[in-house]
Amino acid sequence: MSTDVTDKSPAAAPPGKGGGAAGGGLLQLVLDGLRRNMRQYGMLLALGLIVAVFAVWTDGDLLLPRNVSNLVLQNSYVLVLAIGMMLVIIAGHIDLSVGSLTAFVGAFAAVLTVEHQVPWPVAVVLCLAAGALAGAAQGFFIAYLGIPSFIVTLAGMLIFRGFTEILLQGQTLGPFPDGLQKIGNGFLPEAGPNTNYHNITLLLGLALIVFVVAQEFRDRGRQQEFSLEVVPRNIFLLKLVAIVAAILVVTMLLASYKGAPIVLLILGALVVGYGYVMRNSVFGRHIYAIGGNLPAAKLSGVKDKKVTFFVFLNMGALAALAGLAIAARLNAASPKAGLNYELEAIASAFIGGASMSGGVGTVLGAIIGGLVLGVLNNGMNLLSVGTDWQQVIKGFALLAAVGFDVWNKRKSGS
C-alpha cells in the first residue's frame, strides 16, 4: 500500500520530467496553477476562447467598436440581474421573479413619467424603492415565515406579471423622457482635444487598470500576511498581464466609437461595490456562511433570517435597476418585457461558478457568466443562427457549466 501511495504522489516525480519543464519551468507552473484554480479561471478561459472563435467566424465583426458598444448595451440588464442572483444563490436560494419584476418596474416608470408627468429623477427613485419593497416582501416570507424561496418567487413571478398587465392595460407605453433614456442608451460626453478617441473613456480605462493592479497586489499581500496559499508569482504576473491587456482592448474599442456607455459606468460601480462587500464585509461573509453550512452559521451567531431578508431586498432593488435600464433602452414599457430574464440571470450565475448547494461564487464570476451568454447571443446573431438553435446552444452551455462544477467538486473531494 505504501508503495502505491508513493508512486502516485507528485513529490515522487523526478524534477526533470513531465513535459520537459525542468526545474519547475513557466509552462509547468501555469498548468499547475490552472489545475489548482480551475473553478476561478476555467470560465475566464472559456470566455476568451468563445470571443476568439466568434471573432474568426464573423471575420472580425464581433470585435468592431460599434458591436462591442452594442454588446454592452444589450446585456447590461442581464449583468445587473446576475450580480443580485449570484448573492441569492450563494445564500442557498433562488429567485424566479426577477424577470416579471423588471417588467413591472418598467411599467411603473412609464405610468409615472408618461401618464402623470413625474420628473424622471423622482420616478427613478420611486421605481428603485418599489423594487426594494417587492424584494423585501418576498424576503420576509422566505426568511421569517420559512416558505421555500422557489415557491415564494414563483408566486412573485405571477403576481408582478399580473400587475404589469394591469398597469399597462395590455398596451405598450412610451416614450420616456430624454434623461431617463440615457440610462439605457446614453454615452459619456466628449471632452478635451481631438485625438480621434473618446478622451474620458481613455482616462477611465487607465484609472481602471491602476485600480485593478493595485487591488490584485493588495489582495495577494493580504493573503501572504495571513499565511494563506497564493498562486505562484509567474502565474500572478501572467494574470495581471492578461487583465491589463483585456481592459486596454475594450477601452480602445469603446473610445474609438462613442465612448463608454453610461450603463457601463453604473455596472462598473456595482461590480466594485458588491465585490468589496462580498470579499471584505461581515455581511458578505455571512452570506457565504449561511449558504455553505446553515447549521454551523447559526451556531456561530450569524443572523441568518436577517441576512436572507436583505439578500432578497437587494435582489429586488437590482431587478428594479435592470428594469429601468431595459425600459430606457427600448424607450417603452411592454407587458411582455422581462420574459426569461430570470433564467438568463440564473444561467449567468451558474456559468460564472456558482454552486447548486450554495456558499460558492463571486461577483466577477457572475459578470463573466453573463458575458459568456452575451457573446454567444451576439455572435450567433451575427452568424444569422436561428433562435431555435440559439436556445439549444445556450442550454448545452449551462449544462456544461454545472457539469463542470459537479466534476470539479468531486475531484477536489477525492
Order of alpha helices (4+ residues) and beta strands (2+ residues): alpha-alpha-alpha-alpha-alpha-alpha-alpha-alpha-alpha-alpha-alpha-alpha-alpha-alpha-alpha-alpha-alpha
